[in-house]
Amino acid sequence: MTRVKSLLQTAPEPVLDFACDLVIEEICNYCNLPEVPDQLLNTAALMVRGLYNSTQLSAEQMQPAVKGVSRGDTSYSFVSVAEQMAQLVSSGDFLTDYRVQLNAFRKMRR
């Protein structure tokens, strides 16, 4: 977490905590490991920064994405920060830039 905070000094801590948890979970799932190896901590920090930046979560840039619109009685709903992050991670494109580093630690499922 300290590595991530040094990369994203102005980011809100709850958002960083959630992003870190998502990235750690994604690394463990992709590599079939119970925990992230120390050798991947810098990669994980870069992944968190990429996730944070790609969902534009800084306070100055935060633009809520529209989730739904209704016409009768006018209703708008917006995607939360957590939903934006989860959607990006589940798309699979999130790992593309880091597959080379992660594949070195990937294990076969039993």
N, C-alpha and C positions, 0 to 999 in steps of 0.2 A: 504494500500500500504506500510506503514511503517513496518508492520509485515512481509510482503513478502521480503522487502529489507533487513531486518535483517537476514532472512533465506538464501537469495541469494545475498550476497553482491557484487559479481563480475559480476552479470548478467547485460546486457545492459538494460537501462530503457525502451526503446520502446518495447522490447520483453516482459518485465515484465508487462507493461501496457496492451499489447494485451492479455497476459495470464490471467491477473486479470479480464479483461472484459469478456473473454471466460468463466472463472470459475463462475463469478457472473451470467452471462446469463444462464449457465447450471444449477446452483443451483435454480435460480428463475423459470426456466422452469420445472425442476423436481419436485420442491415443490409447484408449482402453486402459487407463491408469487410475489408481485410487487417489493420487495426488499429483500436483504439478512438480516435476523435478526442478531442482535449483538451477540447472542449466537453461531452463526455459523461462525464468523469472523476468529477464529483460524483454524477451519476446512477448510475454504476457502483458507487461507494462505498455509496450508499443501497440499491442492489440487493443488494450483499454483506451489508449489515446485515439487510435483510429476509430473505434466504436463511438467514443464521445464526439469526436469531430464530425463523423459522418452523419450523426443524428442531430448535429448543430445544437448541442445542449448548453453552450455557454450562456450566461444570463443575458448578454447583449444580443445574442443571435437567436434566442429561443423563439421559434415560430411553431405554434402547435399545428400539427397536421390534421386536416379535416377527416373525421372518421365516418360521419353520416350527416345527411341533410334531409329534413322533412319539409313539406310545403304547407300542409294544413296546420294552422296554429304555429307555424315557423319553429323549427327545432334544429339545432346544430349540436353535433357532438365532436369532440376532438380526441385524438389519440394521446395518451399520456406518454411521458418520457420513458417509462418502463416498457410500455407497449411498443414504442418505436425501436428501442434497443432489442427487445425480444424478437420483433419482426425481422430486423436486420440480421441478427445472429441465425435465426431459423432459415433464412433464405439460402444459406450455403455459400454465398459470395463472400461472406465475411472472412472465411478461412483461406480464400484463394491466395492472398499475398503471403501467407505464413505456412503453407503446406510443406515447403522444403524443410523449414526448421522443425515442424511438428512430425514429419514423416520419420525423422531420425530417431524419434522416441516412441513411435507407434508400435503397438504389439497386437498380435493376432488374438481374436476372441476365442474363448474356450468353449 
